[in-house]
């Protein structure tokens, strides 16, 4: 039995298809094919939709997530679809190039490239392996400048959207761990090849990322990170010789040091890029990607913690949630009696990403579509309460009613908002946003509490991460994700972690700074932390309109 796989122009044939595999498992052996599988193939997210021919009988998960029309049309969830019963599978095209994290600005102070990097070759690469996005920066070692940047979705996404699903996949068998390592190594090899094409061999490679991503590229089991007491196999800087990780470069591959199982090298390199080890001001770093990692520098001390808060903002757990891909709704505003939205790359809407999600929540709160407990109004309730409802200053209550009246609808007996022709934002989605934002807000409170300050005493807040630097501060404040501080104290930094890795390549002293910072940081474990629990419950509420 063979399985023909198609995605856009690409066609592959699996022959034979091993017995007992699901379509998703079969696709995992084809690195060129990209499919979204946020729950890691557990039938819980409904995102791994493919078109199967002939379509096998629908599974329970198919019936739960797919419409009757989709089922009749042969659509199935790849993770519950038996590959042996299908001849052809069509995977819809997915935006593969992630929102590129921007150019690295030229550094004003010329810094020396490591002597060995300069001596052994012309090019070096700094890499940030995020759970969702992988970014590679190519440096011209002679000029000590970033000359090219490439970002893609992490191809391990097929094994799960978050670190926990990838850890559990890796634990199932040694072959799974190898598959995860192979996926990221193969992807990086390809990205490095593309960047160095027509240029020449890449010498030194410096890699940052969260602790799990570093374990996976090293081929080391992250099992200990997945369960209490959350112990990583390694946190220290690791250096591999060329060829050991098979990335196609010619010099050393350096993995930067981490602080703890959930405060990885990405936070360490971001903290170095933000000069948190040198600044006298009280600085909070908020890195929201697939996880929410926080660091606070105050009077020469660094406090860090991690919250399991990111996936909602990266698209997982939200019914129409997507990452920062073309077609993601990334802003949502009401202007008078109209809702005005934008999508990334102006493409037709494919869902909503974190920045759009926060805007939507902020507007729903301002217009009374959702109250401070997170309860969403029904269409009738909203209409009935329209005249008495307070809306944003200067606006007529009727404007809000006109704007929302066609948007308010129902989903499984609960109120929902139509965010595009085919996508809904549901009451359950509001709950997911509440859980995520409460965890981050409570984490910030814990860091401030342990440092002996209040959030109002923060001199500077650096927002970064896959989602963190794209959010609008107004919306983040309105939803209670971050403290209500004078706006000039907020700074958005595009991929601070990647910048830190670039700095390490530019100056060997920076590697020592990352080591110092990682070893001296105070890590605060939030599970079982009484003050965190207390603040978490309080932050489940949205701030009341003033
Ligand atoms: S439902 Fe298939 S990967 Fe989540």
Boltz pocket constraint, residues with backbone or C-beta under 6 A from the ligand:
constraints:
  - pocket:
      binder: B
      contacts: [[A, 36], [A, 37], [A, 38], [A, 39], [A, 40], [A, 41], [A, 42], [A, 43], [A, 44], [A, 45], [A, 46], [A, 47], [A, 48], [A, 61], [A, 77], [A, 78], [A, 79], [A, 80]]
      max_distance: 6.0
